[in-house]
Amino acid sequence: MNKEPERMEKEIEFPAAGIKEKEGAGRTGKAKRFHQKCRAACWLIVITQLMVLFLRWPSLPDLIPAHYDAAGAVHRWGSKAELFLLPCFSVLMTTALEWVARHPKWWNIPAGVTENNREALQSVTLKILSIMELLTILGFALLEFLSVTGRPLPAGLTVGFVLIWMVLIPIAILWLLRTAERYR
């Protein structure tokens, strides 16, 4: 008799997301693992930001570039203490998005959520949140790096950021709508 071996299911815990699930739980489990990797990358970036800031602190001038205009030129100078704002925003955003990730019922998904598509939509939404969080943290880290090194914002970077977000948001919405339609 050619019998398939019984699959031993074991529980996997996602303590950061406050969830326990069976191993091989499908797309939700993959999305949660992807989210954990993105979150770990975000925390690594923030820790690196703070380490560089503390290591370079004694050699930093008292005034640093604090704001850039759209062309990349320094628009305002500020105290070097302002360099702690971006890592603080990064910590707040990562913490807040982690909290939001734990409560999928609160997500404003732009599609009709049914029992058939709930898992797929939550999976896609969690991936979108993770990607946008990572890109935002990377943007903050880049601004921090430019301010710490006293470099001007590269020409076109501001326009590039705006274009990336203008493209990513509609793609994310279309991804969700397509997923909702597929799993009606």
Salt bridges, closest charged atoms under 4 A:
GLU82 OE1 - ARG76 NH2 2.83
GLU98 OE1 - HIS35 NE2 2.72
GLU98 OE1 - ARG39 NH1 2.90
GLU98 OE2 - ARG102 NE 3.88
GLU115 OE2 - ARG118 NH2 3.03
GLU119 OE1 - ARG27 NH1 3.80
GLU181 OE2 - ARG184 NH2 2.43
